[in-house]
């Protein structure tokens, strides 16, 4: 078991790790990634980005919040692996609905690639989650960091530092083991390169 019965709540490092985990959640990072699409790609409009974010992260987050209030999940990070399956299914359904709405808006291919990469990452994490609890924080965090640093080698040291910080936060807060964190990083890298291939096919 990873979640200890007694946690060092008075430890400054532990508290900092918990704060970092809350601030750098997958929903925050994925929302920033989608919302910033018009900045990174001029062919994406702000309306398209907002609709994409609504269906990709905001609606699933509202469902999660409702589930937490009803006691369906133990916490907003859904640290209990067996509680994640239905949420992955709901999120996938919401993303697919968002793609249909974007189609009705006659959106360009770029936003499909952005949303499609999130859907791909969700599918990979959900598949792995059947057998093993992997860090979704690191999967999403690594993918988003690589996307923001794409084509800019000068940002590589910052990307490494960001991934290291998030890894430390998840391990220090006793939410994941080192192997689960490394698994998340691996998935993030895998989805990043898959998204590059997807973008080339949609170009």
ABEGO torsion letter per residue (X at the ends): XABBABBBAABAAAAAAAAAAAAABAAAAAAAAAAAAAAABAABBAAAAAAAAAAAAAAAAAAAAAAAAAGABABAAGABAAAAAAAAAAAAAAAAAAAAAAAAAGBBAAAAAAAAAAAAAAAAAAAAAAABBBBAAAAAAAAAAAAAABGBAAAAAAAAAAAAAAAAAAAAAGABBAAAAAAAAAAAAAAAAAAAAAAAAAX
